[in-house]
Amino acid sequence: MRLLIRGAKVIDPFQGIEGRREILIENGRIVKISERIDKVEASQVIDLDGLILTPGLIDLHSHLREPGQEWKEDIESGSNAAVAGGITSVCCMANTQPVNDNPSVTRYIIERAREVGLCDVFPVGAITKGLKGEELAEIGLMVKAGIVAISDDGETPRDSRVLRNAMDYARSLGIPVFTHSEDKTLSAGGHMNEGYLSSLLGVPGMPKEAEEIGTVRDLIVAKLTGAHIHVCHVSTKGALKAIEEAKKDGVRVTCEITPHHFTLTEEAVKEFDTNAKMCPPLRDKEDLSACREALKNGTADAIATDHAPHSEDEKSVEFCAAPFGIIGFQTLLPLSLNLVREGYLTLSQMVEKLSTNPARIIRKRDIGNLKEGSRANITIFDPDEEYTLTEELILSKSKNSPFLGWKLKGRVKFTIYNGKIVYKS
C-alpha cells in the first residue's frame, strides 16, 4: 500500500528542508518527497493542513525496566508511551535484572520489541559485568547481537583503567561509550543539589563538583583512547564548559541534556516532591541557563529524556528514601518546544537535537532523516495545541512526573513507524 502525506510543514535538518512538502511511503520506506506528488500514485492519503512533520524522534536515554522490573514499566507499555510522545526509536539502558551484559539479554530485548512492533528499541549494553565496574562485559558479542553503545549508566566505572580498556574496545568496534559522569565518592549520600536550599531543608546534597570531576576524568580518558564518549544528562555549567573545551581540543565527545534540567530548578523539591528527585539532581538557575545556552550554541548535541519509571509505592515515601528518576517520553516534545518559543532554538535546531543528531550518535543512517529510501519513521505534531497533563493521559505504567497538572503546549497527532500509523490523537 502506498501512503501519501500532504499539507504539512516538513522539517528535515539533514536535507535542509523546511517548508511544505508531500511524502509518499511504500513498503515502510519513503519513496518520494516533493513539493507536489500526484494523488493517483497513492492508495491512502492523509491531509495535515497546518501540522508539522519531522523525522521520528529518537530518545538516546531511557529505562524500559524489562527484563526484571515489569511492575514499573515493560517494553510494551514503554513503547506505547514513547510513540504517544512522537518517539520512534528508544535507546534503553543496561540496568535491567538481569543486567544486559551478555548477548542473550540483548537478543531478548530486541526480540520482545519486535513482537510489540511499535518503535525501535536499541539496547545499550553494559560496560562491565553486573555493572560492578570490575570485569568487562561481553561487549563484542553484544555488538553482534545488536547493542548500539555501552554504558554502566549510574555506575560508570570508578577504576579509570577499566574505563580505558572499555573505551579502547568500543573504539575498535565503532560504538560510543555513554557515561554517567560523576565522582560518586563526593556525591555519596546526597539526595538533591548541594547548596543553600539543601541546607535549609536539611537534605544531604550532591555538589556540582561531583559531576564536573567525573566529566573531566571521562573526557581525559576519551582523549587518551580516541573513543567516542557521549556524556549523558549533563546538568552543570562547569561540566558543559569542560565539554565545550574538549570539543575544541579534538576529543570525540557528544552530550545530551534532559528537559527537566532545562525546565526545572532545585526549587521544585521545596515541598519534598519525590517526583522531582533525579540523578543528577535539579540544579540552580545558573545551571539551568547554562543548559539552555549549551543547546543554543551547539555544545549540547541532543535532548534525551532519561525516562526512569518508578511505581507509586516506591515514590510515596520520605524524600531521602525515594529512588531517583522521573518519566519523560510524553513531555519530551512540549517541553522542547518551549525552547523554540523562548528563542533558544529554531524548529529545525530542535529537530536536530531530537532526531538528526541522535541518529548520528548511534550511527543509524536510515532514521533521523526523510531522505528517499530511508525508513518511514515520522512524527507529526500540532505545536499550538494546549492540554493539561493528567495521569489518565500517561501511557507508562508509572506516573512519576513532576509535570503532572502542568498546562503543556504542543501535542503529537500522528506517529508513523516503518510506514504504519502506530499512534493517533
C-alpha positions as a Markdown table, in Angstrom:
| # | Residue | x | y | z |
|---|---|---|---|---|
| 1 | Met | 0.0 | 0.0 | 0.0 |
| 2 | Arg | 1.2 | 3.5 | -0.8 |
| 3 | Leu | 0.5 | 6.2 | 1.7 |
| 4 | Leu | 0.6 | 9.9 | 0.7 |
| 5 | Ile | 1.0 | 12.6 | 3.3 |
| 6 | Arg | 0.1 | 16.1 | 2.2 |
| 7 | Gly | -0.3 | 19.6 | 3.6 |
| 8 | Ala | 2.2 | 19.6 | 6.5 |
| 9 | Lys | 5.2 | 21.8 | 7.1 |
| 10 | Val | 8.1 | 19.4 | 6.7 |
| 11 | Ile | 11.3 | 20.0 | 8.7 |
| 12 | Asp | 14.3 | 17.8 | 7.9 |
| 13 | Pro | 17.6 | 19.4 | 9.0 |
| 14 | Phe | 19.5 | 16.5 | 7.4 |
| 15 | Gln | 18.4 | 17.7 | 4.0 |
| 16 | Gly | 18.0 | 21.4 | 4.8 |
| 17 | Ile | 14.2 | 21.1 | 4.2 |
| 18 | Glu | 11.8 | 23.5 | 6.0 |
| 19 | Gly | 8.6 | 24.1 | 4.1 |
| 20 | Arg | 5.6 | 22.5 | 2.5 |
| 21 | Arg | 6.3 | 19.0 | 1.1 |
| 22 | Glu | 4.4 | 15.9 | 0.2 |
| 23 | Ile | 5.7 | 12.5 | 1.2 |
| 24 | Leu | 5.0 | 9.2 | -0.5 |
| 25 | Ile | 5.6 | 6.0 | 1.5 |
| 26 | Glu | 5.7 | 2.4 | 0.2 |
| 27 | Asn | 6.7 | -0.8 | 2.0 |
| 28 | Gly | 7.8 | 1.1 | 5.1 |
| 29 | Arg | 10.1 | 3.5 | 3.3 |
| 30 | Ile | 10.0 | 7.0 | 1.9 |
| 31 | Val | 9.9 | 6.6 | -1.9 |
| 32 | Lys | 9.4 | 10.2 | -2.8 |
| 33 | Ile | 9.5 | 13.7 | -1.2 |
| 34 | Ser | 8.5 | 16.6 | -3.3 |
| 35 | Glu | 6.5 | 19.9 | -3.3 |
| 36 | Arg | 3.8 | 18.1 | -5.3 |
| 37 | Ile | 3.0 | 14.4 | -5.7 |
| 38 | Asp | 0.3 | 13.1 | -8.0 |
| 39 | Lys | -2.6 | 11.9 | -5.9 |
| 40 | Val | -3.2 | 8.9 | -8.2 |
| 41 | Glu | 0.2 | 7.5 | -7.0 |
| 42 | Ala | -1.2 | 6.7 | -3.6 |
| 43 | Ser | -3.8 | 4.3 | -2.2 |
| 44 | Gln | -4.3 | 6.2 | 1.0 |
| 45 | Val | -4.0 | 10.0 | 1.6 |
| 46 | Ile | -3.6 | 11.9 | 4.8 |
| 47 | Asp | -4.1 | 15.7 | 4.7 |
| 48 | Leu | -2.3 | 17.5 | 7.5 |
| 49 | Asp | -3.0 | 21.2 | 6.9 |
| 50 | Gly | -1.2 | 23.3 | 9.5 |
| 51 | Leu | 0.7 | 20.5 | 11.2 |
| 52 | Ile | 4.4 | 20.0 | 11.4 |
| 53 | Leu | 6.1 | 16.8 | 10.1 |
| 54 | Thr | 9.6 | 15.7 | 11.1 |
| 55 | Pro | 11.7 | 12.6 | 11.2 |
| 56 | Gly | 10.7 | 10.3 | 14.0 |
| 57 | Leu | 12.1 | 11.4 | 17.4 |
| 58 | Ile | 15.0 | 9.4 | 18.8 |
| 59 | Asp | 15.5 | 9.2 | 22.6 |
| 60 | Leu | 19.1 | 8.3 | 23.4 |
| 61 | His | 18.5 | 7.6 | 27.1 |
| 62 | Ser | 15.7 | 5.6 | 28.7 |
| 63 | His | 14.9 | 2.8 | 31.1 |
| 64 | Leu | 12.3 | 0.3 | 30.0 |
| 65 | Arg | 12.7 | -2.0 | 33.0 |
| 66 | Glu | 12.2 | -5.2 | 31.1 |
| 67 | Pro | 13.5 | -7.8 | 31.9 |
| 68 | Gly | 13.1 | -7.9 | 35.7 |
| 69 | Gln | 11.1 | -4.9 | 36.9 |
| 70 | Glu | 8.0 | -5.1 | 34.8 |
| 71 | Trp | 5.8 | -3.6 | 37.6 |
| 72 | Lys | 7.4 | -0.2 | 36.8 |
| 73 | Glu | 7.4 | -0.5 | 33.0 |
| 74 | Asp | 7.9 | -3.1 | 30.3 |
| 75 | Ile | 8.8 | -2.9 | 26.6 |
| 76 | Glu | 5.1 | -2.8 | 25.5 |
| 77 | Ser | 4.0 | -0.1 | 27.9 |
| 78 | Gly | 7.2 | 1.9 | 27.3 |
| 79 | Ser | 6.7 | 1.7 | 23.6 |
| 80 | Asn | 3.2 | 2.9 | 23.8 |
| 81 | Ala | 4.3 | 5.9 | 25.9 |
| 82 | Ala | 7.1 | 6.6 | 23.5 |
| 83 | Val | 5.0 | 6.7 | 20.4 |
| 84 | Ala | 2.5 | 8.9 | 22.2 |
| 85 | Gly | 5.4 | 11.2 | 22.6 |
| 86 | Gly | 6.3 | 11.1 | 19.0 |
| 87 | Ile | 9.4 | 8.9 | 19.6 |
| 88 | Thr | 10.0 | 6.1 | 17.1 |
| 89 | Ser | 13.4 | 5.0 | 18.4 |
| 90 | Val | 14.4 | 4.4 | 22.0 |
| 91 | Cys | 17.8 | 3.5 | 23.4 |
| 92 | Cys | 17.3 | 1.5 | 26.7 |
| 93 | Met | 20.0 | 1.3 | 29.4 |
| 94 | Ala | 21.5 | -1.9 | 30.6 |
| 95 | Asn | 20.4 | -1.8 | 34.3 |
| 96 | Thr | 17.8 | -4.4 | 33.8 |
| 97 | Gln | 17.5 | -7.5 | 36.0 |
| 98 | Pro | 19.4 | -9.5 | 34.8 |
| 99 | Val | 21.8 | -6.8 | 33.6 |
| 100 | Asn | 22.2 | -6.5 | 29.8 |
| 101 | Asp | 25.8 | -7.6 | 30.0 |
| 102 | Asn | 25.6 | -10.5 | 27.6 |
| 103 | Pro | 24.1 | -11.3 | 24.1 |
| 104 | Ser | 21.2 | -13.4 | 25.4 |
| 105 | Val | 19.7 | -10.4 | 27.3 |
| 106 | Thr | 20.4 | -8.1 | 24.3 |
| 107 | Arg | 18.6 | -10.6 | 22.0 |
| 108 | Tyr | 15.7 | -10.9 | 24.4 |
| 109 | Ile | 15.1 | -7.1 | 24.4 |
| 110 | Ile | 15.3 | -6.8 | 20.6 |
| 111 | Glu | 13.0 | -9.8 | 20.0 |
| 112 | Arg | 10.5 | -8.5 | 22.6 |
| 113 | Ala | 10.5 | -5.1 | 20.9 |
| 114 | Arg | 10.0 | -6.7 | 17.6 |
| 115 | Glu | 7.0 | -8.6 | 18.9 |
| 116 | Val | 5.5 | -5.3 | 20.2 |
| 117 | Gly | 6.3 | -3.6 | 16.9 |
| 118 | Leu | 5.6 | 0.0 | 17.8 |
| 119 | Cys | 9.0 | 1.5 | 17.7 |
| 120 | Asp | 12.7 | 0.7 | 17.6 |
| 121 | Val | 14.2 | -0.4 | 20.8 |
| 122 | Phe | 18.0 | -0.1 | 20.7 |
| 123 | Pro | 19.7 | -1.8 | 23.6 |
| 124 | Val | 22.7 | -0.1 | 25.3 |
| 125 | Gly | 24.9 | -2.9 | 26.7 |
| 126 | Ala | 26.8 | -2.8 | 30.0 |
| 127 | Ile | 30.4 | -1.8 | 30.2 |
| 128 | Thr | 31.1 | -4.3 | 33.0 |
| 129 | Lys | 29.6 | -7.5 | 34.2 |
| 130 | Gly | 26.8 | -6.8 | 36.6 |
| 131 | Leu | 27.5 | -3.1 | 36.4 |
| 132 | Lys | 30.1 | -3.7 | 39.1 |
| 133 | Gly | 33.0 | -1.8 | 37.4 |
| 134 | Glu | 35.4 | -4.7 | 37.6 |
| 135 | Glu | 35.4 | -7.1 | 34.6 |
| 136 | Leu | 34.4 | -6.0 | 31.1 |
| 137 | Ala | 31.1 | -7.4 | 29.8 |
| 138 | Glu | 30.8 | -9.4 | 26.6 |
| 139 | Ile | 30.9 | -6.3 | 24.6 |
| 140 | Gly | 31.9 | -7.8 | 21.2 |
| 141 | Leu | 29.2 | -10.4 | 21.4 |
| 142 | Met | 26.6 | -7.8 | 22.4 |
| 143 | Val | 27.6 | -5.7 | 19.4 |
| 144 | Lys | 26.9 | -8.6 | 17.1 |
| 145 | Ala | 23.6 | -9.2 | 18.9 |
| 146 | Gly | 22.5 | -5.5 | 18.3 |
| 147 | Ile | 23.6 | -3.1 | 21.0 |
| 148 | Val | 24.3 | 0.5 | 19.8 |
| 149 | Ala | 26.5 | 1.7 | 22.7 |
| 150 | Ile | 27.9 | 0.7 | 26.0 |
| 151 | Ser | 27.2 | 2.2 | 29.4 |
| 152 | Asp | 27.1 | 1.3 | 33.1 |
| 153 | Asp | 24.6 | 4.1 | 33.4 |
| 154 | Gly | 24.7 | 5.4 | 37.0 |
| 155 | Glu | 27.5 | 3.1 | 37.9 |
| 156 | Thr | 30.2 | 4.4 | 35.5 |
| 157 | Pro | 33.4 | 2.6 | 36.4 |
| 158 | Arg | 35.4 | 4.3 | 39.1 |
| 159 | Asp | 38.5 | 2.5 | 38.0 |
| 160 | Ser | 40.0 | 4.6 | 35.2 |
| 161 | Arg | 41.9 | 1.6 | 33.8 |
| 162 | Val | 38.7 | -0.4 | 33.4 |
| 163 | Leu | 37.1 | 2.7 | 31.6 |
| 164 | Arg | 40.2 | 3.0 | 29.4 |
| 165 | Asn | 40.0 | -0.7 | 28.4 |
| 166 | Ala | 36.3 | -0.3 | 27.6 |
| 167 | Met | 36.9 | 2.8 | 25.5 |
| 168 | Asp | 39.7 | 1.1 | 23.6 |
| 169 | Tyr | 37.4 | -1.8 | 22.9 |
| 170 | Ala | 34.4 | 0.4 | 22.0 |
| 171 | Arg | 36.6 | 2.4 | 19.6 |
| 172 | Ser | 37.7 | -0.7 | 17.8 |
| 173 | Leu | 34.1 | -1.9 | 17.5 |
| 174 | Gly | 32.8 | 1.5 | 16.2 |
| 175 | Ile | 30.4 | 2.3 | 19.1 |
| 176 | Pro | 30.1 | 5.1 | 21.5 |
| 177 | Val | 30.6 | 4.9 | 25.3 |
| 178 | Phe | 27.6 | 6.6 | 27.2 |
| 179 | Thr | 28.8 | 7.9 | 30.6 |
| 180 | His | 27.0 | 9.0 | 33.7 |
| 181 | Ser | 29.9 | 11.2 | 34.7 |
| 182 | Glu | 30.0 | 11.5 | 38.5 |
| 183 | Asp | 32.6 | 11.2 | 41.2 |
| 184 | Lys | 30.4 | 9.0 | 43.4 |
| 185 | Thr | 32.7 | 9.3 | 46.4 |
| 186 | Leu | 32.0 | 13.0 | 46.5 |
| 187 | Ser | 28.2 | 12.8 | 45.9 |
| 188 | Ala | 27.7 | 9.7 | 48.2 |
| 189 | Gly | 24.7 | 10.0 | 50.5 |
| 190 | Gly | 23.2 | 13.0 | 48.6 |
| 191 | His | 19.6 | 13.4 | 47.5 |
| 192 | Met | 19.4 | 16.8 | 45.9 |
| 193 | Asn | 21.7 | 19.6 | 44.7 |
| 194 | Glu | 24.1 | 20.8 | 47.4 |
| 195 | Gly | 23.6 | 24.4 | 48.4 |
| 196 | Tyr | 21.6 | 26.9 | 50.4 |
| 197 | Leu | 18.3 | 25.1 | 49.7 |
| 198 | Ser | 19.6 | 21.7 | 50.7 |
| 199 | Ser | 20.9 | 23.2 | 54.0 |
| 200 | Leu | 17.6 | 24.9 | 54.6 |
| 201 | Leu | 15.6 | 21.7 | 54.0 |
| 202 | Gly | 18.0 | 19.5 | 56.0 |
| 203 | Val | 18.6 | 17.2 | 53.0 |
| 204 | Pro | 22.1 | 15.9 | 52.2 |
| 205 | Gly | 23.3 | 17.4 | 49.0 |
| 206 | Met | 25.2 | 16.3 | 45.9 |
| 207 | Pro | 27.7 | 19.0 | 44.9 |
| 208 | Lys | 28.1 | 20.2 | 41.4 |
| 209 | Glu | 31.7 | 19.4 | 41.6 |
| 210 | Ala | 31.0 | 15.6 | 41.7 |
| 211 | Glu | 29.6 | 15.8 | 38.2 |
| 212 | Glu | 32.3 | 18.1 | 37.0 |
| 213 | Ile | 35.2 | 16.0 | 38.3 |
| 214 | Gly | 33.6 | 12.9 | 36.8 |
| 215 | Thr | 33.1 | 14.7 | 33.5 |
| 216 | Val | 36.7 | 15.9 | 33.3 |
| 217 | Arg | 38.0 | 12.4 | 34.2 |
| 218 | Asp | 35.9 | 10.8 | 31.5 |
| 219 | Leu | 36.9 | 13.3 | 28.9 |
| 220 | Ile | 40.6 | 12.8 | 29.6 |
| 221 | Val | 40.3 | 9.0 | 29.2 |
| 222 | Ala | 38.4 | 9.6 | 26.0 |
| 223 | Lys | 41.2 | 11.8 | 24.7 |
| 224 | Leu | 43.7 | 9.2 | 25.7 |
| 225 | Thr | 41.9 | 6.4 | 23.8 |
| 226 | Gly | 40.4 | 8.3 | 20.9 |
| 227 | Ala | 37.0 | 6.8 | 21.7 |
| 228 | His | 33.6 | 8.5 | 21.1 |
| 229 | Ile | 32.3 | 9.5 | 24.5 |
| 230 | His | 28.7 | 10.6 | 24.9 |
| 231 | Val | 28.1 | 12.3 | 28.2 |
| 232 | Cys | 24.5 | 11.7 | 29.5 |
| 233 | His | 22.2 | 14.1 | 31.2 |
| 234 | Val | 24.7 | 17.0 | 31.7 |
| 235 | Ser | 23.3 | 19.4 | 34.4 |
| 236 | Thr | 26.0 | 21.9 | 35.4 |
| 237 | Lys | 27.7 | 24.9 | 33.9 |
| 238 | Gly | 31.1 | 23.6 | 34.8 |
| 239 | Ala | 30.6 | 20.2 | 33.1 |
| 240 | Leu | 29.3 | 21.9 | 30.0 |
| 241 | Lys | 32.3 | 24.2 | 29.9 |
| 242 | Ala | 34.6 | 21.2 | 30.2 |
| 243 | Ile | 32.8 | 19.5 | 27.2 |
| 244 | Glu | 33.0 | 22.7 | 25.2 |
| 245 | Glu | 36.7 | 22.9 | 25.7 |
| 246 | Ala | 37.2 | 19.2 | 25.0 |
| 247 | Lys | 35.4 | 19.6 | 21.7 |
| 248 | Lys | 37.8 | 22.4 | 20.8 |
| 249 | Asp | 40.7 | 20.2 | 21.8 |
| 250 | Gly | 39.6 | 17.5 | 19.3 |
| 251 | Val | 38.0 | 15.0 | 21.8 |
| 252 | Arg | 35.3 | 12.9 | 20.2 |
| 253 | Val | 32.6 | 14.0 | 22.6 |
| 254 | Thr | 28.9 | 14.5 | 22.3 |
| 255 | Cys | 26.4 | 15.1 | 25.1 |
| 256 | Glu | 22.7 | 15.3 | 26.0 |
| 257 | Ile | 20.6 | 17.5 | 28.2 |
| 258 | Thr | 17.2 | 16.4 | 29.6 |
| 259 | Pro | 14.0 | 18.5 | 29.5 |
| 260 | His | 13.8 | 18.5 | 33.3 |
| 261 | His | 17.3 | 20.0 | 33.6 |
| 262 | Phe | 16.5 | 22.9 | 31.1 |
| 263 | Thr | 13.0 | 23.4 | 32.6 |
| 264 | Leu | 13.2 | 23.0 | 36.4 |
| 265 | Thr | 15.5 | 24.1 | 39.2 |
| 266 | Glu | 16.0 | 22.8 | 42.7 |
| 267 | Glu | 13.1 | 24.9 | 43.8 |
| 268 | Ala | 10.9 | 22.0 | 42.6 |
| 269 | Val | 11.9 | 19.9 | 45.6 |
| 270 | Lys | 11.0 | 22.6 | 48.2 |
| 271 | Glu | 7.9 | 20.6 | 49.1 |
| 272 | Phe | 9.8 | 17.4 | 49.2 |
| 273 | Asp | 8.2 | 16.2 | 46.0 |
| 274 | Thr | 9.8 | 12.9 | 45.2 |
| 275 | Asn | 8.7 | 13.2 | 41.6 |
| 276 | Ala | 11.3 | 16.0 | 41.4 |
| 277 | Lys | 14.1 | 13.7 | 42.7 |
| 278 | Met | 16.5 | 12.6 | 40.0 |
| 279 | Cys | 20.2 | 12.0 | 39.4 |
| 280 | Pro | 21.9 | 14.2 | 38.5 |
| 281 | Pro | 19.7 | 16.4 | 40.7 |
| 282 | Leu | 17.9 | 19.6 | 39.6 |
| 283 | Arg | 20.4 | 22.4 | 39.9 |
| 284 | Asp | 20.1 | 26.2 | 40.3 |
| 285 | Lys | 19.1 | 29.0 | 37.9 |
| 286 | Glu | 22.7 | 29.5 | 36.7 |
| 287 | Asp | 23.0 | 25.9 | 35.7 |
| 288 | Leu | 19.5 | 25.9 | 34.1 |
| 289 | Ser | 20.6 | 28.9 | 32.0 |
| 290 | Ala | 23.8 | 27.2 | 31.1 |
| 291 | Cys | 21.9 | 24.1 | 29.8 |
| 292 | Arg | 19.7 | 26.3 | 27.6 |
| 293 | Glu | 22.7 | 28.2 | 26.3 |
| 294 | Ala | 24.6 | 24.9 | 25.6 |
| 295 | Leu | 21.7 | 23.7 | 23.4 |
| 296 | Lys | 21.6 | 27.1 | 21.7 |
| 297 | Asn | 25.4 | 27.3 | 20.9 |
| 298 | Gly | 25.7 | 23.6 | 19.9 |
| 299 | Thr | 27.8 | 22.4 | 22.9 |
| 300 | Ala | 24.9 | 20.1 | 23.7 |
| 301 | Asp | 24.2 | 17.8 | 20.8 |
| 302 | Ala | 20.9 | 16.1 | 21.9 |
| 303 | Ile | 17.9 | 16.3 | 24.1 |
| 304 | Ala | 17.1 | 13.0 | 25.8 |
| 305 | Thr | 14.5 | 12.0 | 28.5 |
| 306 | Asp | 16.3 | 9.7 | 30.9 |
| 307 | His | 12.9 | 8.1 | 31.2 |
| 308 | Ala | 13.0 | 6.3 | 34.5 |
| 309 | Pro | 9.7 | 4.8 | 35.7 |
| 310 | His | 9.1 | 4.0 | 39.4 |
| 311 | Ser | 5.9 | 2.8 | 40.9 |
| 312 | Glu | 3.7 | 4.9 | 43.2 |
| 313 | Asp | 4.6 | 2.8 | 46.2 |
| 314 | Glu | 8.3 | 3.5 | 45.6 |
| 315 | Lys | 7.9 | 7.2 | 45.2 |
| 316 | Ser | 5.3 | 7.6 | 48.0 |
| 317 | Val | 7.9 | 7.6 | 50.8 |
| 318 | Glu | 10.0 | 10.1 | 52.7 |
| 319 | Phe | 12.1 | 12.1 | 50.3 |
| 320 | Cys | 15.5 | 10.6 | 51.2 |
| 321 | Ala | 14.1 | 7.1 | 50.9 |
| 322 | Ala | 12.7 | 7.5 | 47.4 |
| 323 | Pro | 14.5 | 6.3 | 44.3 |
| 324 | Phe | 16.0 | 8.8 | 41.8 |
| 325 | Gly | 14.2 | 9.2 | 38.4 |
| 326 | Ile | 11.2 | 10.5 | 36.5 |
| 327 | Ile | 9.3 | 9.5 | 33.4 |
| 328 | Gly | 9.7 | 11.7 | 30.3 |
| 329 | Phe | 8.5 | 10.2 | 27.0 |
| 330 | Gln | 5.3 | 12.2 | 26.7 |
| 331 | Thr | 6.7 | 15.5 | 27.9 |
| 332 | Leu | 9.7 | 15.5 | 25.6 |
| 333 | Leu | 8.2 | 17.4 | 22.7 |
| 334 | Pro | 6.1 | 20.1 | 24.5 |
| 335 | Leu | 9.0 | 21.0 | 26.9 |
| 336 | Ser | 11.4 | 21.1 | 23.9 |
| 337 | Leu | 9.0 | 23.4 | 22.0 |
| 338 | Asn | 9.3 | 25.8 | 24.9 |
| 339 | Leu | 12.9 | 26.4 | 23.9 |
| 340 | Val | 11.7 | 27.4 | 20.5 |
| 341 | Arg | 9.1 | 29.8 | 21.9 |
| 342 | Glu | 11.7 | 31.3 | 24.1 |
| 343 | Gly | 14.2 | 31.9 | 21.3 |
| 344 | Tyr | 16.9 | 29.4 | 22.3 |
| 345 | Leu | 16.3 | 27.1 | 19.3 |
| 346 | Thr | 14.6 | 27.3 | 15.9 |
| 347 | Leu | 12.3 | 24.4 | 15.0 |
| 348 | Ser | 15.0 | 23.0 | 12.7 |
| 349 | Gln | 17.5 | 23.1 | 15.5 |
| 350 | Met | 15.1 | 21.4 | 17.9 |
| 351 | Val | 14.6 | 18.6 | 15.4 |
| 352 | Glu | 18.4 | 18.3 | 15.1 |
| 353 | Lys | 18.6 | 17.7 | 18.9 |
| 354 | Leu | 15.7 | 15.3 | 18.9 |
| 355 | Ser | 16.3 | 13.2 | 15.8 |
| 356 | Thr | 19.1 | 14.1 | 13.4 |
| 357 | Asn | 22.0 | 14.2 | 15.9 |
| 358 | Pro | 20.8 | 11.2 | 18.0 |
| 359 | Ala | 20.8 | 9.1 | 14.8 |
| 360 | Arg | 24.3 | 10.3 | 14.0 |
| 361 | Ile | 25.5 | 9.5 | 17.6 |
| 362 | Ile | 24.3 | 5.9 | 17.4 |
| 363 | Arg | 25.3 | 5.6 | 13.7 |
| 364 | Lys | 21.9 | 4.8 | 12.2 |
| 365 | Arg | 21.7 | 6.2 | 8.7 |
| 366 | Asp | 18.2 | 5.2 | 7.7 |
| 367 | Ile | 16.5 | 7.1 | 10.6 |
| 368 | Gly | 16.7 | 10.7 | 11.7 |
| 369 | Asn | 16.0 | 12.0 | 8.2 |
| 370 | Leu | 13.4 | 12.0 | 5.5 |
| 371 | Lys | 15.6 | 11.0 | 2.6 |
| 372 | Glu | 14.1 | 8.9 | -0.2 |
| 373 | Gly | 15.0 | 5.3 | 0.7 |
| 374 | Ser | 15.0 | 5.9 | 4.4 |
| 375 | Arg | 12.7 | 4.2 | 6.8 |
| 376 | Ala | 9.3 | 6.0 | 7.1 |
| 377 | Asn | 9.7 | 6.9 | 10.8 |
| 378 | Ile | 7.8 | 10.1 | 11.1 |
| 379 | Thr | 6.5 | 12.4 | 13.9 |
| 380 | Ile | 3.6 | 14.8 | 13.2 |
| 381 | Phe | 2.5 | 17.4 | 15.8 |
| 382 | Asp | 0.5 | 20.5 | 16.4 |
| 383 | Pro | 2.8 | 23.0 | 18.1 |
| 384 | Asp | -0.1 | 25.1 | 19.4 |
| 385 | Glu | -2.5 | 22.6 | 20.9 |
| 386 | Glu | -2.8 | 23.1 | 24.7 |
| 387 | Tyr | -3.7 | 20.4 | 27.2 |
| 388 | Thr | -3.2 | 19.6 | 30.9 |
| 389 | Leu | -1.0 | 16.6 | 31.7 |
| 390 | Thr | -3.0 | 14.1 | 33.8 |
| 391 | Glu | -2.3 | 10.6 | 34.9 |
| 392 | Glu | -5.0 | 9.4 | 32.5 |
| 393 | Leu | -3.0 | 10.7 | 29.6 |
| 394 | Ile | 0.2 | 9.0 | 30.6 |
| 395 | Leu | 0.6 | 5.6 | 29.0 |
| 396 | Ser | 3.6 | 4.5 | 31.0 |
| 397 | Lys | 2.8 | 2.1 | 33.9 |
| 398 | Ser | 4.4 | 4.6 | 36.2 |
| 399 | Lys | 3.2 | 8.1 | 36.6 |
| 400 | Asn | 6.2 | 9.7 | 38.4 |
| 401 | Ser | 6.3 | 13.0 | 36.6 |
| 402 | Pro | 6.9 | 16.5 | 38.1 |
| 403 | Phe | 4.9 | 17.9 | 35.3 |
| 404 | Leu | 1.6 | 16.4 | 36.3 |
| 405 | Gly | -1.0 | 19.2 | 36.3 |
| 406 | Trp | 1.0 | 21.4 | 34.0 |
| 407 | Lys | -0.6 | 23.0 | 31.0 |
| 408 | Leu | 1.5 | 21.9 | 28.1 |
| 409 | Lys | 1.6 | 23.3 | 24.6 |
| 410 | Gly | 2.4 | 21.1 | 21.6 |
| 411 | Arg | 0.8 | 17.7 | 21.0 |
| 412 | Val | 1.7 | 14.7 | 18.9 |
| 413 | Lys | -1.1 | 13.9 | 16.4 |
| 414 | Phe | 0.4 | 11.0 | 14.4 |
| 415 | Thr | 3.4 | 8.8 | 14.9 |
| 416 | Ile | 4.4 | 6.6 | 12.0 |
| 417 | Tyr | 6.8 | 3.7 | 12.3 |
| 418 | Asn | 8.1 | 1.8 | 9.3 |
| 419 | Gly | 5.3 | 3.4 | 7.3 |
| 420 | Lys | 2.5 | 2.3 | 9.7 |
| 421 | Ile | 0.5 | 4.7 | 11.9 |
| 422 | Val | 1.2 | 3.5 | 15.4 |
| 423 | Tyr | -0.3 | 6.4 | 17.3 |
| 424 | Lys | -3.0 | 9.0 | 16.5 |
| 425 | Ser | -4.6 | 11.5 | 18.9 |
